[in-house]
Amino acid sequence: MPSPEILESAGVLYTDFFRFISDSLHPRSYFEIGTQLGRSVRSFTCSAVCVDPHFMLDQDVLAGRPQTHFYQIPSDTYFAENDLRSIFKLGPDICFLDGMHRSEYLLRDFMNTERLCHKQSIIFMHDYLLANARMALRTHEIGDVSEGNWQHAWTGDVWKVVPLLKKFRPDLKIFYLDCAPTGLVAVSNLDPGDTSLRESYSGLVDELRNLDLNTFTLRRLWNETPVISSRSLMEFPEDITLYMSIY
């Protein structure tokens, strides 16, 4: 049975942190997978490309933006049928991957996104610091009422992608941010020409399947993660470029 232990991120809401990133780094282009309501893309004012199989926008995401492109298709279909570089010729500055909450999907999204980036691009990934083990199930199961606000939350097993990247792509710079509700991962020092993940994809999926919280443990996931305080960065914005820069 999943552990009843509940752990919570202490940082600012991730969309508030994205507004800080927008104001501090001044990205020229933004790409995201998993737009849904539009709250993440609304945090940025630059040109944007949004991919989601079922948009449910509940706010104006166009105001003040030079251009916004919506693709209401699965991410695999988007990458197979479209070229992001036809819109962002230099590649996207900021990317946010928050699509299907299963690790092999996120791995594919990362591989396909990295090859379209430039060397200074930053890829953010969502839902790494899950609050309890039930949230990491591969299907969306409603929790017990004792979970309170977490009862309906679902992160899936996307947490597995980070230890896999650290093992097979040690060249990447990976930072963790304590953004509420379930953390952010920032990946930089990207290599668009690297094909190692794609060439090893089948074996990497086997690696993902063999990772589980029964052996890795939720507490280890939190304790082994050196987390940057999002509140501290927002209080001292001059420090953001110590961790990430798009120029």
C-alpha positions in Angstrom: 0.0 0.0 0.0 1.2 3.6 -0.7 2.7 5.3 2.3 0.5 7.8 4.1 3.4 10.1 4.7 2.9 13.5 3.2 5.7 15.9 2.2 5.1 19.4 0.9 7.2 22.0 -1.0 7.8 25.2 0.8 8.4 27.5 -2.2 6.3 29.9 -4.1 3.7 28.7 -6.6 5.4 27.6 -9.8 3.4 30.0 -12.0 4.6 32.9 -9.8 8.2 31.6 -10.2 7.7 31.5 -14.0 6.6 35.2 -13.9 9.8 35.9 -12.0 11.8 34.0 -14.7 10.0 36.0 -17.4 10.8 39.3 -15.8 14.4 38.3 -14.9 15.7 36.4 -17.9 13.5 38.1 -20.6 13.0 35.1 -22.8 12.2 35.7 -26.5 10.4 32.4 -27.0 8.5 29.8 -24.8 7.4 26.3 -25.6 5.2 24.1 -23.5 3.7 20.7 -23.4 0.6 20.4 -21.2 -1.1 23.8 -21.4 -4.6 22.7 -20.1 -6.0 25.8 -18.4 -3.3 28.1 -19.6 -1.9 29.2 -16.3 1.7 28.4 -17.1 1.9 30.1 -20.5 0.1 33.1 -19.0 3.1 33.6 -16.8 5.2 34.5 -19.8 4.8 37.5 -22.2 7.1 36.3 -25.1 5.9 34.4 -28.2 4.7 30.9 -27.3 3.9 27.5 -28.8 1.5 25.4 -26.7 0.8 21.7 -27.2 -2.1 19.9 -25.5 -4.5 17.2 -26.7 -7.4 18.9 -24.9 -7.2 22.6 -24.2 -9.4 23.9 -21.4 -8.3 27.5 -21.3 -10.0 29.5 -18.6 -8.2 32.9 -19.0 -6.8 35.2 -21.6 -3.4 33.9 -22.7 -3.0 36.2 -25.7 -2.9 39.6 -24.1 0.5 41.4 -24.7 2.0 38.5 -26.5 3.5 38.9 -30.1 2.3 35.5 -31.2 0.8 32.3 -29.7 0.4 29.0 -31.5 -1.8 26.2 -30.2 -1.6 22.6 -31.3 -4.4 20.5 -29.9 -2.7 17.1 -30.5 -0.6 14.7 -28.4 3.1 15.7 -28.1 4.3 12.7 -30.0 2.1 13.7 -32.9 3.3 17.3 -32.7 6.9 16.3 -33.0 6.2 13.9 -35.8 4.3 16.4 -37.9 5.6 19.9 -37.0 8.9 21.7 -36.8 9.2 24.1 -33.9 12.2 25.7 -35.6 9.9 27.0 -38.3 8.5 29.4 -35.7 11.5 29.8 -33.4 14.4 29.7 -35.8 17.0 29.9 -33.0 15.1 27.4 -30.8 13.0 28.1 -27.7 14.6 29.9 -24.8 12.3 28.4 -22.1 10.5 25.1 -22.3 8.0 23.6 -19.8 7.2 19.9 -19.9 4.0 19.0 -18.1 2.3 16.6 -20.3 1.2 13.0 -19.8 2.3 12.0 -16.2 4.1 8.8 -17.1 7.8 8.6 -17.2 8.3 7.2 -20.7 6.2 10.1 -22.1 8.3 12.7 -20.3 11.5 11.0 -21.5 10.3 11.2 -25.1 9.2 14.8 -24.6 12.6 15.7 -23.2 14.5 14.0 -26.0 12.3 15.6 -28.7 12.4 19.1 -27.1 16.2 19.1 -26.5 17.0 18.5 -30.1 15.0 21.7 -31.0 16.7 23.9 -28.4 19.8 26.0 -28.5 22.8 25.6 -26.2 21.5 28.1 -23.6 17.9 26.9 -23.6 16.3 25.9 -20.2 13.9 23.0 -19.9 11.7 23.0 -16.9 9.9 19.8 -15.8 7.0 19.6 -13.4 5.9 17.2 -10.6 9.2 15.9 -9.3 8.7 16.5 -5.5 5.5 14.5 -5.0 3.7 14.8 -1.7 3.0 11.1 -1.2 3.5 7.8 -2.9 -0.1 7.4 -4.0 0.4 10.4 -6.3 3.2 8.5 -8.1 0.9 5.7 -9.4 0.7 5.4 -13.1 -3.0 5.8 -13.1 -5.0 8.6 -11.5 -6.4 7.2 -8.3 -8.3 9.4 -5.9 -6.7 9.5 -2.4 -8.2 9.1 1.0 -9.9 12.1 2.6 -7.0 12.2 5.1 -4.8 13.6 2.4 -6.7 16.9 2.5 -5.9 19.1 -0.4 -3.8 16.4 -2.0 -6.7 13.9 -2.3 -7.2 14.5 -6.0 -3.5 15.3 -6.9 -1.7 13.1 -9.4 2.0 13.5 -10.5 2.4 10.0 -12.0 5.9 8.4 -12.1 7.6 11.3 -13.9 10.0 11.6 -11.0 11.9 8.7 -12.4 13.2 10.7 -15.4 15.6 12.8 -13.2 17.7 10.0 -11.7 17.8 8.5 -15.2 19.1 11.7 -16.8 21.6 12.1 -14.0 22.9 8.6 -14.8 23.0 8.6 -18.6 23.5 12.3 -19.3 25.9 13.6 -16.7 26.7 16.5 -19.0 23.4 18.1 -18.2 23.1 20.7 -15.4 20.1 19.8 -13.3 18.7 22.1 -10.6 15.7 21.5 -8.4 13.4 24.2 -7.2 11.0 23.9 -4.3 8.1 25.5 -6.1 4.6 24.6 -4.8 2.8 22.4 -5.2 5.1 19.7 -6.5 8.5 21.2 -7.4 10.2 22.1 -10.6 13.3 20.7 -12.3 15.5 23.0 -14.4 17.7 21.4 -17.0 20.4 23.4 -18.8 23.7 22.9 -20.7 21.6 21.1 -23.3 23.1 19.5 -26.4 20.7 19.5 -29.3 23.0 17.2 -31.3 23.1 14.5 -28.6 21.4 11.3 -29.8 22.4 8.9 -27.0 18.9 8.9 -25.3 17.1 8.3 -28.6 19.5 5.5 -29.5 19.1 3.8 -26.1 15.4 4.5 -25.7 14.2 0.9 -25.3 16.8 0.1 -22.7 16.0 3.4 -20.9 12.4 2.5 -20.6 13.5 -0.8 -18.9 15.5 1.4 -16.5 12.4 3.5 -15.8 10.3 0.4 -15.2 12.7 -0.9 -12.6 12.7 2.3 -10.6 9.9 2.3 -7.9 9.3 4.1 -4.6 9.2 0.9 -2.7 13.0 0.7 -3.1 13.9 4.3 -3.9 11.5 5.6 -1.2 9.7 8.9 -1.0 12.0 10.2 1.8 15.1 9.4 -0.2 13.7 11.2 -3.2 13.4 14.4 -1.1 16.6 13.9 0.9 18.9 13.2 -2.1 17.6 16.3 -4.0 19.6 19.5 -3.4 16.7 22.0 -3.6 17.1 25.7 -4.4 14.8 28.0 -2.6 12.5 29.8 -5.0 11.7 32.4 -2.4 15.3 33.2 -1.9 15.9 33.6 -5.6 12.9 35.9 -5.9 14.2 37.9 -2.9 17.7 38.2 -4.4 17.0 38.2 -8.2 20.7 39.0 -9.0 21.5 35.4 -8.0 19.3 33.8 -10.7 22.1 33.9 -13.3 24.3 31.8 -10.9 22.0 28.9 -11.8 20.5 29.6 -15.2 20.8 32.0 -18.1 19.4 32.0 -21.7 22.1 34.3 -23.2 
